[in-house]
Amino acid sequence: MEDTLVFMYERALREVPLFGKVERSFIRVITQHLHEMYFLKGDTVVQCKDIQTNIYIIYKGKVDVLSSYNEMITCMGTGGMFGNFTGQPLSSSEVAIYASRSLDLLVIPSQTFFNLIKYYPKIQGPLRRAFEVSKDYILPISMENEDDESSEDSDYENLSQESGFDSRSGSSRFDFPDCHDNIHSCSSYTHVHLSMAIDVNGNFTYKFDTDTPQRRWDYTTSFYVVVSELTSTGGDEFVVNGAISMIILAICFISGKILAAIVIATSIQIAYSSKYALNKYEKATTELIDYLTNQGLSTYQIQKFWTYVRQLWVTERGRQLPVLILKTPYVLRCDLMSAMFGHHLRNCYIFADTGEPFLRQLTVVLDYKVYFPGNYIVVAGDSEARMHWVTSGTVAVLSVKADLTETTHEILCIGDVFGILQGLNRGITHCFSYRAETKVGILTLCLDSWINILPFFPDAQRRITERSEVLFTQI
């Protein structure tokens, strides 16, 4: 497996200035930590001000590097690198990267990369020299050669596009006969052929009308023979003597068997696919229930859990958020989450006017959960550093007395937020309980998931600090 990965990636890695003269043992080690990502031409690979955790190596294709003002800086091909070169878990990109061609990238976590290269001193010098140009990207060794090749390809493409036209006059190379002086000949030719077509059609119609009964019987018989052979439902009521006829019938018979097998296999596959997700969900649920039972959980709690997972399947097919969203490239994930949930952050007092780049990063770390009527979202006394938004349904704000009587203080609707103070600080408990009155969608933002992002956005950090102080003084 290691040799296969080295064979696949070594050529591209040798184009990286850092790895040009490094020992082959390093190539063998780094290939174990690489995975591939694909982008189409025109896709955004890195958005300016986005948080980066990985380092990207161009395996195939080319990218354009643009400044924060959308000005072209350079382009890179195979062997180019970009991403988080700070040595820290997170960094903010100062450039934007766009795929100028279909792109195949090799990706490695930044922390893993720097842990590997510290054992190879030959990489340290080239790395320092590369940082003198930029700390966001490293140009490949053969960039100039690739530019020359791309210009040749461009010339070839232009030549191909113009191949249908005369190079001197720009007119089409395909010549047509000039009938301008032969109008009479052309019209006579058309008249003759049109008359012949009408005669042929007339003769054909006359013959078909006279032979209609026999022809219909022949067609019916032929259709019956083919169907009986394809379906294997007949064949004993007629005798075939000619070799050609026997070959045709044999082909029909074999084709019928193959067709029947395809139909049956397709039907089974469709039935299996429609039930696969449910079977997988039931298996995972059953395993969890067995585990909870073995741990001595009460029947009431198990039944409560079973009711929830059953309702989750009926309404959400067993998912809180589709797993595919988590597997999409970071820029696309920011776009999707911002489009779905960004307005909740923009309308929140704490995060309003903190800047679109910062809010994009926040939407990626949002969690989405579904609650059903009677489910508690937060119980009084909880102190998790997490704030909540209501995206659908209604939530009751309750207080429960010692005698278990409940008092409903307020009903929260779509767009309302609760737990802001708890979400901005650790150790502050909730004074009320929050319970779903209907089916409810809840967005949550955990403090630990975004507190490390703030230093990269000082203006947003200042606004959030000022507004949180205002909230504390009002309590």
C-alpha positions in Angstrom: 0.0 0.0 0.0 2.8 2.4 0.9 4.6 1.7 -2.4 1.3 2.4 -4.3 0.9 5.8 -2.6 4.5 6.7 -3.3 4.1 5.8 -6.9 0.9 7.9 -7.2 2.0 11.0 -5.5 5.8 11.2 -5.6 6.0 13.1 -8.9 3.7 15.8 -7.7 5.4 16.1 -4.3 8.8 16.4 -6.0 7.5 19.6 -7.7 7.1 21.2 -4.3 10.2 23.3 -3.5 10.2 21.9 0.0 10.4 18.3 -1.1 12.6 18.5 -4.2 15.8 17.2 -2.5 14.3 15.5 0.6 14.9 11.9 1.4 12.5 9.3 -0.1 11.7 8.1 3.4 9.9 11.5 3.9 7.8 10.9 0.8 6.8 7.5 2.1 5.8 8.9 5.4 3.8 12.0 4.2 1.8 10.0 1.7 0.3 8.0 4.6 -1.3 11.2 5.9 -2.7 12.6 2.6 -6.2 12.5 1.3 -7.6 13.8 -1.9 -10.2 16.6 -2.6 -11.7 17.5 -6.0 -12.9 20.8 -7.3 -14.4 21.8 -10.6 -13.2 24.7 -12.7 -14.4 28.0 -11.2 -14.9 26.6 -7.7 -13.7 28.6 -4.7 -11.1 26.6 -2.8 -10.3 29.1 -0.1 -12.2 32.3 0.7 -10.3 35.3 2.0 -10.5 35.5 5.8 -11.7 31.9 6.1 -10.2 29.9 8.9 -7.8 27.2 7.7 -6.7 24.0 9.5 -5.1 22.2 6.5 -2.3 22.4 4.0 -3.2 21.8 0.3 -0.8 20.4 -2.4 -1.9 20.7 -6.0 -1.8 17.2 -7.5 -3.4 18.1 -10.8 -4.9 21.3 -12.3 -4.2 25.0 -11.6 -5.4 27.7 -9.3 -5.6 31.5 -9.3 -4.4 33.4 -6.2 -6.3 36.6 -5.5 -5.8 39.3 -2.9 -8.4 40.6 -0.5 -9.2 43.3 -3.1 -9.9 40.6 -5.7 -6.7 41.4 -7.6 -4.8 38.7 -9.3 -1.5 37.8 -7.5 -0.3 34.7 -9.3 -1.4 31.2 -10.5 0.0 27.8 -9.4 0.0 24.4 -11.0 1.2 20.9 -9.9 3.4 21.1 -6.8 2.0 24.4 -5.5 1.0 24.6 -1.9 -1.4 26.8 0.1 -3.2 26.8 3.4 -2.2 27.1 7.1 1.6 27.5 7.3 1.6 29.1 10.8 2.3 25.9 12.7 -0.8 26.7 14.8 -4.1 24.7 14.7 -5.9 27.6 13.1 -5.0 30.5 10.8 -6.9 33.1 8.7 -6.3 33.2 5.0 -5.2 36.5 3.6 -5.8 35.4 0.0 -8.5 33.7 -2.0 -7.9 30.6 -4.1 -10.0 29.7 -7.1 -9.8 26.7 -9.4 -8.9 27.9 -12.9 -9.1 24.3 -14.1 -10.5 21.1 -12.7 -8.5 20.6 -9.6 -7.2 17.5 -7.6 -5.7 18.4 -4.3 -3.7 16.5 -1.7 -4.7 17.5 1.8 -2.9 17.1 5.1 -3.7 18.7 8.5 -1.3 21.5 9.3 -0.4 20.2 12.7 0.5 16.8 11.2 2.6 18.4 8.5 4.7 20.4 11.0 5.1 17.4 13.3 6.6 15.5 10.3 9.0 18.0 8.9 10.7 18.7 12.2 12.6 15.4 11.7 13.8 16.5 8.3 16.2 19.6 8.5 16.5 19.8 4.7 12.9 21.2 4.6 13.5 24.0 7.0 15.7 26.2 4.8 13.4 26.0 1.7 10.4 26.7 4.0 11.9 29.9 5.4 12.8 31.1 1.9 9.3 30.3 0.7 7.8 32.4 3.5 9.8 35.4 2.2 7.4 35.5 -0.7 4.1 34.7 1.1 2.9 32.9 4.2 -0.3 31.8 2.4 1.1 29.9 -0.6 4.3 28.3 -2.0 4.9 28.3 -5.7 5.9 25.0 -7.4 9.3 24.4 -9.0 8.1 24.1 -12.6 5.6 26.9 -12.7 7.2 28.6 -15.6 7.3 25.5 -17.7 3.6 24.9 -17.0 2.8 28.4 -18.1 4.6 27.8 -21.4 2.7 24.5 -21.8 -0.6 26.1 -21.0 0.0 28.9 -23.6 0.8 26.2 -26.2 -2.4 24.4 -25.3 -4.3 27.6 -25.6 -2.8 28.3 -29.0 -3.7 24.7 -30.0 -7.3 25.2 -28.8 -7.6 28.5 -30.7 -6.3 26.8 -33.8 -8.8 24.0 -33.3 -11.7 26.4 -33.0 -10.7 28.2 -36.1 -10.2 25.0 -38.1 -13.6 25.3 -39.8 -12.8 28.7 -41.3 -10.5 29.9 -44.1 -7.4 31.6 -42.5 -7.3 34.2 -45.2 -10.9 35.3 -45.5 -12.5 34.0 -42.4 -15.1 32.2 -44.5 -16.1 28.6 -44.1 -13.8 26.0 -45.8 -16.7 23.9 -46.9 -17.7 24.7 -50.5 -21.2 24.4 -51.9 -22.0 24.2 -55.7 -23.2 27.5 -57.1 -26.7 27.1 -58.4 -27.3 30.7 -59.2 -26.8 30.2 -62.9 -28.5 26.8 -63.0 -31.9 27.7 -61.5 -33.8 25.9 -64.2 -31.6 22.7 -63.9 -32.0 22.7 -60.1 -35.8 23.1 -60.3 -36.1 20.4 -63.0 -34.0 18.0 -60.8 -36.2 18.6 -57.8 -39.4 18.1 -59.8 -38.1 14.8 -61.2 -37.2 13.4 -57.8 -40.4 14.6 -56.2 -42.4 12.9 -58.9 -40.5 9.7 -58.4 -41.1 9.8 -54.7 -44.8 10.2 -55.2 -44.9 7.4 -57.6 -43.0 5.1 -55.3 -45.3 6.0 -52.4 -48.3 5.5 -54.6 -47.1 2.0 -55.7 -46.2 1.1 -52.1 -49.6 2.1 -50.8 -51.4 0.1 -53.5 -49.3 -3.0 -52.8 -49.8 -2.7 -49.0 -53.5 -2.4 -49.4 -53.8 -5.6 -51.4 -51.6 -7.6 -49.0 -52.9 -6.2 -45.7 -54.6 -9.3 -44.3 -51.6 -11.6 -44.9 -49.1 -9.0 -43.6 -51.1 -8.5 -40.4 -51.1 -12.2 -39.8 -47.4 -12.5 -40.5 -46.7 -9.6 -38.0 -48.9 -11.2 -35.4 -47.2 -14.6 -35.8 -43.7 -13.1 -35.6 -44.6 -11.1 -32.5 -46.0 -14.2 -30.8 -42.9 -16.2 -31.6 -40.5 -13.6 -30.3 -42.5 -13.0 -27.1 -42.9 -16.8 -26.4 -39.1 -17.3 -26.8 -38.1 -14.3 -24.7 -40.4 -15.3 -21.9 -40.0 -19.1 -22.3 -43.8 -19.5 -22.3 -44.1 -21.3 -25.6 -42.3 -22.7 -28.6 -43.7 -26.3 -28.8 -46.5 -25.3 -31.2 -44.3 -24.5 -34.2 -41.4 -26.2 -36.0 -38.3 -24.4 -37.3 -36.2 -26.0 -40.0 -34.0 -23.3 -41.4 -30.6 -22.7 -39.8 -31.0 -18.9 -39.8 -34.4 -19.1 -38.1 -33.0 -21.4 -35.5 -30.1 -19.0 -34.8 -32.6 -16.1 -34.4 -34.7 -18.1 -32.0 -31.7 -19.2 -30.0 -30.6 -15.5 -29.7 -34.2 -14.6 -28.6 -34.2 -17.4 -26.0 -30.8 -16.4 -24.5 -31.7 -12.7 -24.5 -34.9 -13.5 -22.7 -33.1 -15.3 -19.9 -30.6 -12.3 -19.6 -33.5 -9.8 -19.6 -35.4 -11.7 -17.0 -32.3 -11.9 -14.8 -31.7 -8.1 -15.1 -35.3 -7.3 -14.3 -35.3 -9.5 -11.2 -31.9 -8.2 -10.0 -33.0 -4.6 -10.5 -36.2 -5.2 -8.5 -34.3 -6.8 -5.7 -31.8 -3.9 -5.7 -34.6 -1.3 -5.6 -36.3 -3.1 -2.7 -33.1 -3.4 -0.8 -32.1 0.2 -1.4 -35.4 1.5 -0.2 -35.1 -0.4 3.1 -31.3 -0.2 3.6 -31.3 3.1 5.5 -34.1 1.9 7.8 -32.4 -1.4 8.4 -29.2 0.3 9.3 -30.9 2.8 11.6 -32.8 0.0 13.3 -29.7 -2.0 13.8 -27.8 0.9 15.4 -30.8 1.7 17.6 -31.2 -1.9 18.7 -27.5 -2.1 19.6 -27.8 1.0 21.7 -31.0 -0.2 23.5 -29.3 -3.5 24.3 -26.3 -1.6 25.7 -28.6 0.7 27.8 -30.5 -2.4 29.1 -27.3 -4.1 30.1 -26.3 -1.0 32.0 -29.5 -1.3 34.1 -31.4 1.6 32.6 -35.0 1.7 33.7 -37.8 0.6 31.3 -39.3 4.1 31.4 -36.1 5.7 30.2 -35.6 3.1 27.5 -39.1 3.6 26.3 -38.6 7.3 26.2 -35.5 6.9 24.1 -37.2 4.5 21.8 -40.1 6.9 21.2 -37.6 9.7 20.3 -35.6 7.7 17.8 -38.8 6.4 16.2 -40.1 9.9 15.8 -36.7 11.1 14.5 -36.9 8.5 11.7 -40.5 9.4 10.7 -39.7 13.1 10.5 -36.0 13.4 9.7 -35.1 9.9 8.5 -33.0 9.5 11.6 -30.7 12.5 10.9 -30.2 15.8 12.7 -28.2 17.3 9.8 -27.2 15.3 6.7 -23.7 13.8 7.1 -22.9 14.9 3.5 -22.8 18.6 4.7 -19.9 17.7 7.0 -18.0 16.1 4.2 -18.3 19.0 1.8 -15.3 21.4 1.2 -15.0 24.1 3.9 -16.0 27.0 1.6 -19.0 25.2 0.3 -20.0 24.2 3.9 -19.7 27.8 4.9 -22.0 28.8 2.0 -24.6 26.2 2.8 -24.7 26.8 6.6 -24.7 30.6 6.1 -27.6 30.3 3.7 -29.6 28.1 6.0 -28.9 29.6 9.4 -26.9 32.8 8.9 -29.9 35.1 9.4 -30.3 33.9 13.0 -26.8 35.1 13.8 -27.2 38.4 12.0 -30.4 39.1 13.9 -28.9 38.3 17.3 -27.9 41.3 19.4 -24.5 39.8 20.3 -23.4 39.0 16.7 -25.1 41.7 14.7 -22.8 43.8 12.5 -19.7 41.7 13.4 -18.8 41.2 9.7 -19.8 38.6 7.1 -16.4 36.8 7.2 -16.7 36.2 10.9 -20.3 35.1 10.7 -19.4 32.6 8.0 -17.0 30.9 10.4 -19.6 30.8 13.1 -22.3 29.1 11.0 -19.9 26.1 10.3 -19.7 25.3 14.1 -23.4 25.5 14.7 -25.2 22.4 15.8 -28.7 21.5 14.8 -31.0 19.3 16.8 -34.7 18.3 16.6 -37.0 18.0 19.6 -40.5 16.6 19.9 -43.4 17.7 22.1 -42.5 17.1 25.7 -38.7 16.9 25.2 -36.7 19.2 27.4 -34.0 21.2 25.7 -32.5 22.7 28.8 -33.4 21.9 32.4 -33.0 24.5 35.2 -29.6 24.1 36.8 -27.8 23.1 33.6 -24.6 25.1 33.1 -23.4 24.2 29.6 -21.6 27.1 27.8 -24.0 27.0 24.9 -26.6 29.4 23.4 -29.8 28.3 21.6 -31.9 29.6 18.7 -35.4 28.4 17.8 -35.5 27.7 14.1 -39.0 26.1 14.0 -41.8 25.3 16.4 -42.5 26.8 19.8 -40.6 26.4 23.1 -42.1 26.9 26.6 -40.1 28.6 29.3 -41.0 26.8 32.6 -40.2 26.8 36.3 -40.9 23.7 38.3 -41.7 23.9 42.0 -40.9 21.4 44.7 -44.3 19.8 44.4 -43.7 19.3 40.7 -46.2 21.9 39.6 -45.2 23.9 36.5 -45.5 27.5 35.7 -45.2 28.7 32.1 -43.6 32.1 31.9 -43.3 32.6 28.2 -43.5 30.9 24.8 -40.6 31.3 22.4 -41.2 31.3 18.7 -39.0 31.1 15.5 -36.0 33.5 15.7 -36.0 33.7 19.5 -32.7 33.0 21.3 -32.0 31.9 24.9 -29.0 31.1 27.0 -26.9 34.0 25.7 -25.1 34.6 29.1 -24.5 30.9 29.5 -23.1 30.7 26.0 -20.7 33.5 26.6 -19.4 32.4 29.9 -18.6 29.1 31.6 -20.3 28.1 34.9 -23.5 30.2 34.7 -26.5 28.0 35.4 -30.0 28.3 33.8 -32.7 29.5 36.0 -35.6 28.1 33.9 -36.3 25.0 32.0 -37.0 25.0 28.2 -39.4 22.4 26.8 -40.6 21.8 23.3 -44.3 22.4 22.9 -44.4 21.3 19.2 -41.8 19.7 17.0 -38.9 22.1 17.4 -35.6 22.7 15.5 -32.9 24.2 17.7 -29.5 25.7 16.7 -26.8 25.7 19.3 -23.4 27.5 19.5 -20.9 26.1 22.0 -18.4 28.5 23.4 -15.5 26.2 23.0 -16.2 25.8 19.2 -15.7 29.5 18.4 -13.7 31.2 21.2 -10.4 30.3 19.3 -11.7 32.0 16.1 -12.2 35.4 17.8 -8.5 36.5 17.8 -8.5 36.5 14.0 -11.4 39.0 13.9 -10.4 41.8 16.3 -13.3 44.1 15.4 -15.9 41.4 16.0 -14.2 40.5 19.3 -14.4 44.1 20.5 -18.1 44.4 19.6 -19.0 41.1 21.3 -17.1 42.1 24.4 -18.8 45.5 24.6 -22.3 44.0 24.1 -21.8 41.2 26.6 -20.8 43.8 29.2 -24.1 45.7 28.5 -26.1 42.5 29.0 -24.4 41.8 32.3 -25.1 45.3 33.6 -28.8 44.9 32.8 -29.2 41.8 34.9 
